[in-house]
């Protein structure tokens, strides 16, 4: 039986942070890519999947929640599916990723990690 991994330190999600952004910040704390950390947390099979902002896999969220000692529902609420439940799944797909560089600069100026906002 595989014992789920636990991370000694994991940043808490910001109030308006997108799920994939939080996963990337946690991985960055350990000098890893999200996929590498996924393999560490859940094994090779879990590494073949990614945390999805549109339709999050609750199994993966449970791995991350347990490893980071956080409520899985809190993580699920970071997804676009939770924030915009009536939107079709492909409504956000565009040719560019919507980001606000001024917001990133403001994050750095405030001394915190830059992150992707769910409302972008």
N, CA and C atoms as a LAMMPS dump frame, in Angstrom:
ITEM: TIMESTEP
0
ITEM: NUMBER OF ATOMS
360
ITEM: BOX BOUNDS ff ff ff
-5.0000000000000000e+02 5.0000000000000000e+02
-5.0000000000000000e+02 5.0000000000000000e+02
-5.0000000000000000e+02 5.0000000000000000e+02
ITEM: ATOMS id mol type element x y z
1 1 1 N 0.842 -1.186 0
2 1 2 C 0 0 0
3 1 3 C 0.884 1.246 0
4 2 1 N 0.583 2.164 -0.894
5 2 2 C 1.359 3.396 -1.001
6 2 3 C 0.845 4.424 0.001
7 3 1 N 1.74 4.992 0.772
8 3 2 C 1.384 6.035 1.731
9 3 3 C 1.43 7.379 0.999
10 4 1 N 0.348 8.156 1.06
11 4 2 C 0.349 9.452 0.37
12 4 3 C 1.458 10.366 0.888
13 5 1 N 2.108 11.044 -0.039
14 5 2 C 3.184 11.973 0.323
15 5 3 C 2.599 13.209 0.998
16 6 1 N 3.388 13.77 1.899
17 6 2 C 3.017 15.039 2.542
18 6 3 C 4.166 16.005 2.337
19 7 1 N 3.835 17.218 2
20 7 2 C 4.844 18.25 1.805
21 7 3 C 5.007 19.032 3.106
22 8 1 N 6.236 19.283 3.538
23 8 2 C 6.424 19.986 4.805
24 8 3 C 5.928 21.43 4.775
25 9 1 N 6.014 22.072 3.62
26 9 2 C 5.589 23.466 3.492
27 9 3 C 4.87 23.625 2.156
28 10 1 N 3.733 24.299 2.184
29 10 2 C 3.015 24.588 0.935
30 10 3 C 2.3 25.92 1.097
31 11 1 N 2.465 26.814 0.133
32 11 2 C 1.762 28.098 0.233
33 11 3 C 0.25 27.898 0.149
34 12 1 N -0.467 28.694 0.892
35 12 2 C -1.934 28.678 0.827
36 12 3 C -2.366 29.385 -0.445
37 13 1 N -3.486 28.97 -1.032
38 13 2 C -3.981 29.676 -2.221
39 13 3 C -4.441 31.089 -1.855
40 14 1 N -4.194 32.014 -2.764
41 14 2 C -4.738 33.354 -2.591
42 14 3 C -6.237 33.307 -2.873
43 15 1 N -6.971 34.25 -2.325
44 15 2 C -8.439 34.278 -2.425
45 15 3 C -8.937 34.163 -3.867
46 16 1 N -8.289 34.832 -4.792
47 16 2 C -8.756 34.868 -6.178
48 16 3 C -7.803 34.13 -7.135
49 17 1 N -7.058 33.169 -6.607
50 17 2 C -6.057 32.471 -7.413
51 17 3 C -6.657 31.29 -8.176
52 18 1 N -6.241 31.145 -9.416
53 18 2 C -6.639 30.028 -10.256
54 18 3 C -5.952 28.755 -9.764
55 19 1 N -6.641 27.638 -9.85
56 19 2 C -6.135 26.363 -9.355
57 19 3 C -4.759 26.009 -9.912
58 20 1 N -4.586 26.096 -11.214
59 20 2 C -3.296 25.74 -11.824
60 20 3 C -2.176 26.673 -11.377
61 21 1 N -2.511 27.914 -11.066
62 21 2 C -1.525 28.86 -10.58
63 21 3 C -1.024 28.429 -9.204
64 22 1 N -1.945 28.015 -8.341
65 22 2 C -1.55 27.558 -7.013
66 22 3 C -0.67 26.314 -7.103
67 23 1 N -1.059 25.366 -7.961
68 23 2 C -0.264 24.149 -8.141
69 23 3 C 1.15 24.51 -8.599
70 24 1 N 1.257 25.45 -9.529
71 24 2 C 2.572 25.875 -10.021
72 24 3 C 3.381 26.541 -8.906
73 25 1 N 2.732 27.333 -8.051
74 25 2 C 3.452 27.971 -6.947
75 25 3 C 3.964 26.951 -5.936
76 26 1 N 3.152 25.934 -5.651
77 26 2 C 3.597 24.884 -4.729
78 26 3 C 4.802 24.159 -5.325
79 27 1 N 4.712 23.782 -6.586
80 27 2 C 5.826 23.083 -7.242
81 27 3 C 7.083 23.947 -7.244
82 28 1 N 6.919 25.236 -7.502
83 28 2 C 8.066 26.147 -7.531
84 28 3 C 8.768 26.214 -6.181
85 29 1 N 8.03 26.067 -5.096
86 29 2 C 8.63 26.066 -3.757
87 29 3 C 9.65 24.942 -3.595
88 30 1 N 9.427 23.874 -4.374
89 30 2 C 10.309 22.713 -4.305
90 30 3 C 11.238 22.608 -5.508
91 31 1 N 11.3 23.664 -6.297
92 31 2 C 12.192 23.672 -7.457
93 31 3 C 11.801 22.647 -8.496
94 32 1 N 10.513 22.389 -8.621
95 32 2 C 10.024 21.361 -9.533
96 32 3 C 8.965 21.943 -10.467
97 33 1 N 8.682 21.187 -11.508
98 33 2 C 7.557 21.486 -12.388
99 33 3 C 6.328 20.803 -11.781
100 34 1 N 5.124 21.315 -12.049
101 34 2 C 3.924 20.676 -11.503
102 34 3 C 3.832 19.182 -11.829
103 35 1 N 4.207 18.801 -13.036
104 35 2 C 4.141 17.392 -13.422
105 35 3 C 5.082 16.525 -12.58
106 36 1 N 6.286 17.03 -12.298
107 36 2 C 7.235 16.295 -11.452
108 36 3 C 6.669 16.094 -10.046
109 37 1 N 6.078 17.137 -9.509
110 37 2 C 5.513 17.037 -8.169
111 37 3 C 4.303 16.109 -8.164
112 38 1 N 3.543 16.098 -9.246
113 38 2 C 2.394 15.193 -9.358
114 38 3 C 2.861 13.738 -9.291
115 39 1 N 3.946 13.409 -9.973
116 39 2 C 4.493 12.051 -9.931
117 39 3 C 4.941 11.718 -8.51
118 40 1 N 5.573 12.666 -7.854
119 40 2 C 6.011 12.456 -6.474
120 40 3 C 4.814 12.191 -5.56
121 41 1 N 3.745 12.952 -5.729
122 41 2 C 2.582 12.831 -4.853
123 41 3 C 1.755 11.583 -5.119
124 42 1 N 1.605 11.237 -6.392
125 42 2 C 0.671 10.162 -6.714
126 42 3 C 1.212 9.027 -7.55
127 43 1 N 2.494 9.028 -7.817
128 43 2 C 3.064 7.955 -8.624
129 43 3 C 2.988 8.248 -10.102
130 44 1 N 3.548 7.335 -10.872
131 44 2 C 3.652 7.512 -12.33
132 44 3 C 2.291 7.7 -12.992
133 45 1 N 1.281 6.949 -12.54
134 45 2 C -0.049 7.07 -13.139
135 45 3 C -0.636 8.462 -12.946
136 46 1 N -0.453 9.03 -11.767
137 46 2 C -0.955 10.378 -11.5
138 46 3 C -0.198 11.394 -12.336
139 47 1 N 1.085 11.141 -12.602
140 47 2 C 1.898 12.061 -13.377
141 47 3 C 1.456 12.202 -14.815
142 48 1 N 0.68 11.232 -15.296
143 48 2 C 0.18 11.308 -16.667
144 48 3 C -0.997 12.27 -16.782
145 49 1 N -1.543 12.699 -15.629
146 49 2 C -2.681 13.616 -15.622
147 49 3 C -2.223 14.967 -15.089
148 50 1 N -3.003 15.982 -15.375
149 50 2 C -2.689 17.319 -14.876
150 50 3 C -3.899 17.884 -14.154
151 51 1 N -3.627 18.793 -13.246
152 51 2 C -4.722 19.497 -12.585
153 51 3 C -5.338 20.417 -13.626
154 52 1 N -6.622 20.281 -13.814
155 52 2 C -7.344 20.986 -14.873
156 52 3 C -8.207 22.084 -14.259
157 53 1 N -8.038 23.304 -14.747
158 53 2 C -8.839 24.425 -14.248
159 53 3 C -10.296 24.339 -14.686
160 54 1 N -10.549 23.689 -15.81
161 54 2 C -11.904 23.645 -16.359
162 54 3 C -12.743 22.558 -15.694
163 55 1 N -12.209 21.357 -15.597
164 55 2 C -12.93 20.23 -15.004
165 55 3 C -11.962 19.453 -14.113
166 56 1 N -11.716 19.942 -12.905
167 56 2 C -10.711 19.309 -12.056
168 56 3 C -11.071 17.872 -11.671
169 57 1 N -10.067 17.027 -11.68
170 57 2 C -10.184 15.626 -11.272
171 57 3 C -10.118 15.596 -9.744
172 58 1 N -11.198 15.19 -9.098
173 58 2 C -11.233 15.217 -7.634
174 58 3 C -10.2 14.272 -7.027
175 59 1 N -9.843 13.207 -7.73
176 59 2 C -8.794 12.317 -7.236
177 59 3 C -7.467 13.04 -7.114
178 60 1 N -7.137 13.837 -8.133
179 60 2 C -5.895 14.614 -8.086
180 60 3 C -5.973 15.699 -7.022
181 61 1 N -7.111 16.345 -6.924
182 61 2 C -7.264 17.378 -5.902
183 61 3 C -7.119 16.786 -4.502
184 62 1 N -7.603 15.563 -4.313
185 62 2 C -7.452 14.911 -3.009
186 62 3 C -5.979 14.66 -2.698
187 63 1 N -5.176 14.264 -3.716
188 63 2 C -3.736 14.077 -3.514
189 63 3 C -3.076 15.375 -3.069
190 64 1 N -3.364 16.451 -3.796
191 64 2 C -2.769 17.755 -3.479
192 64 3 C -3.244 18.235 -2.115
193 65 1 N -4.534 18.053 -1.834
194 65 2 C -5.092 18.511 -0.561
195 65 3 C -4.437 17.79 0.612
196 66 1 N -4.299 16.493 0.499
197 66 2 C -3.689 15.718 1.584
198 66 3 C -2.223 16.102 1.751
199 67 1 N -1.498 16.225 0.645
200 67 2 C -0.072 16.557 0.701
201 67 3 C 0.162 17.939 1.299
202 68 1 N -0.765 18.859 1.053
203 68 2 C -0.587 20.243 1.495
204 68 3 C -1.431 20.583 2.718
205 69 1 N -2.131 19.588 3.237
206 69 2 C -2.953 19.776 4.435
207 69 3 C -3.964 20.909 4.259
208 70 1 N -4.761 20.769 3.218
209 70 2 C -5.759 21.787 2.892
210 70 3 C -7.052 21.094 2.493
211 71 1 N -8.163 21.735 2.714
212 71 2 C -9.469 21.18 2.375
213 71 3 C -9.589 21.033 0.857
214 72 1 N -9.913 19.834 0.332
215 72 2 C -10.031 19.653 -1.115
216 72 3 C -11.108 20.54 -1.737
217 73 1 N -12.14 20.845 -0.98
218 73 2 C -13.193 21.727 -1.503
219 73 3 C -12.646 23.13 -1.726
220 74 1 N -11.747 23.554 -0.875
221 74 2 C -11.116 24.866 -1.058
222 74 3 C -10.342 24.888 -2.367
223 75 1 N -9.696 23.794 -2.706
224 75 2 C -8.977 23.717 -3.978
225 75 3 C -9.946 23.683 -5.155
226 76 1 N -11.005 22.9 -5.034
227 76 2 C -11.974 22.805 -6.13
228 76 3 C -12.57 24.164 -6.459
229 77 1 N -12.795 24.972 -5.437
230 77 2 C -13.376 26.309 -5.662
231 77 3 C -12.447 27.231 -6.447
232 78 1 N -11.174 26.863 -6.593
233 78 2 C -10.23 27.655 -7.383
234 78 3 C -10.389 27.405 -8.878
235 79 1 N -11.144 26.398 -9.253
236 79 2 C -11.285 26.036 -10.668
237 79 3 C -12.283 26.95 -11.381
238 80 1 N -12.135 27.018 -12.679
239 80 2 C -13.087 27.79 -13.481
240 80 3 C -14.468 27.135 -13.443
241 81 1 N -14.502 25.807 -13.372
242 81 2 C -15.78 25.088 -13.308
243 81 3 C -16.574 25.497 -12.07
244 82 1 N -15.895 25.69 -10.961
245 82 2 C -16.582 26.092 -9.73
246 82 3 C -16.977 27.559 -9.762
247 83 1 N -16.139 28.386 -10.335
248 83 2 C -16.42 29.831 -10.359
249 83 3 C -17.468 30.211 -11.399
250 84 1 N -17.49 29.477 -12.514
251 84 2 C -18.404 29.79 -13.616
252 84 3 C -19.141 28.52 -14.045
253 85 1 N -20.014 27.979 -13.192
254 85 2 C -20.617 26.669 -13.459
255 85 3 C -21.546 26.606 -14.666
256 86 1 N -22.116 27.721 -15.089
257 86 2 C -23.059 27.671 -16.215
258 86 3 C -22.391 27.89 -17.565
259 87 1 N -21.12 28.199 -17.568
260 87 2 C -20.399 28.419 -18.83
261 87 3 C -20.064 27.079 -19.485
262 88 1 N -20.116 27.01 -20.825
263 88 2 C -19.663 25.781 -21.493
264 88 3 C -18.174 25.574 -21.242
265 89 1 N -17.715 24.345 -21.289
266 89 2 C -16.337 24.036 -20.909
267 89 3 C -15.275 24.699 -21.776
268 90 1 N -15.602 25.084 -22.986
269 90 2 C -14.583 25.687 -23.849
270 90 3 C -14.734 27.204 -23.983
271 91 1 N -15.522 27.821 -23.117
272 91 2 C -15.808 29.246 -23.246
273 91 3 C -14.583 30.127 -23.087
274 92 1 N -13.592 29.68 -22.351
275 92 2 C -12.436 30.521 -22.057
276 92 3 C -11.3 30.348 -23.057
277 93 1 N -11.396 29.375 -23.947
278 93 2 C -10.297 29.114 -24.875
279 93 3 C -10.134 30.257 -25.868
280 94 1 N -8.959 30.809 -25.89
281 94 2 C -8.612 31.86 -26.829
282 94 3 C -7.217 31.568 -27.344
283 95 1 N -6.741 32.386 -28.251
284 95 2 C -5.397 32.184 -28.786
285 95 3 C -4.318 32.677 -27.83
286 96 1 N -4.672 33.519 -26.897
287 96 2 C -3.695 34.018 -25.932
288 96 3 C -4.199 33.767 -24.518
289 97 1 N -3.277 33.67 -23.601
290 97 2 C -3.647 33.507 -22.194
291 97 3 C -3.843 34.892 -21.601
292 98 1 N -5.009 35.168 -21.036
293 98 2 C -5.243 36.491 -20.461
294 98 3 C -4.494 36.667 -19.145
295 99 1 N -3.547 37.568 -19.157
296 99 2 C -2.8 37.89 -17.934
297 99 3 C -2.686 39.398 -17.829
298 100 1 N -2.432 39.851 -16.632
299 100 2 C -2.25 41.273 -16.38
300 100 3 C -0.83 41.476 -15.856
301 101 1 N 0.046 41.986 -16.693
302 101 2 C 1.433 42.191 -16.284
303 101 3 C 1.544 43.225 -15.17
304 102 1 N 0.651 44.205 -15.168
305 102 2 C 0.657 45.196 -14.087
306 102 3 C 0.327 44.532 -12.746
307 103 1 N -0.552 43.552 -12.769
308 103 2 C -0.879 42.82 -11.529
309 103 3 C 0.33 42.029 -11.039
310 104 1 N 1.063 41.409 -11.973
311 104 2 C 2.281 40.688 -11.586
312 104 3 C 3.275 41.646 -10.942
313 105 1 N 3.443 42.818 -11.548
314 105 2 C 4.357 43.823 -10.99
315 105 3 C 3.897 44.265 -9.597
316 106 1 N 2.593 44.434 -9.421
317 106 2 C 2.052 44.835 -8.123
318 106 3 C 2.283 43.747 -7.072
319 107 1 N 2.168 42.487 -7.48
320 107 2 C 2.44 41.381 -6.553
321 107 3 C 3.884 41.438 -6.071
322 108 1 N 4.803 41.601 -7.001
323 108 2 C 6.225 41.652 -6.656
324 108 3 C 6.509 42.863 -5.767
325 109 1 N 5.927 44.005 -6.11
326 109 2 C 6.134 45.213 -5.315
327 109 3 C 5.604 45.04 -3.886
328 110 1 N 4.545 44.237 -3.739
329 110 2 C 3.975 43.987 -2.413
330 110 3 C 4.719 42.881 -1.668
331 111 1 N 5.724 42.289 -2.33
332 111 2 C 6.529 41.26 -1.677
333 111 3 C 5.87 39.891 -1.62
334 112 1 N 4.961 39.611 -2.539
335 112 2 C 4.314 38.293 -2.561
336 112 3 C 4.524 37.631 -3.924
337 113 1 N 4.218 36.35 -3.993
338 113 2 C 4.32 35.626 -5.256
339 113 3 C 3.333 36.209 -6.262
340 114 1 N 3.749 36.295 -7.509
341 114 2 C 2.825 36.66 -8.583
342 114 3 C 1.972 35.432 -8.882
343 115 1 N 0.71 35.645 -9.219
344 115 2 C -0.179 34.513 -9.468
345 115 3 C -1.261 34.883 -10.48
346 116 1 N -1.862 33.854 -11.075
347 116 2 C -2.938 34.028 -12.043
348 116 3 C -4.27 34.172 -11.3
349 117 1 N -5.017 35.197 -11.652
350 117 2 C -6.33 35.419 -11.026
351 117 3 C -7.405 34.67 -11.8
352 118 1 N -8.359 34.137 -11.076
353 118 2 C -9.437 33.377 -11.707
354 118 3 C -10.33 34.274 -12.564
355 119 1 N -10.415 35.551 -12.251
356 119 2 C -11.303 36.448 -12.99
357 119 3 C -10.671 37.052 -14.237
358 120 1 N -9.408 36.725 -14.512
359 120 2 C -8.818 37.209 -15.761
360 120 3 C -9.456 36.494 -16.903
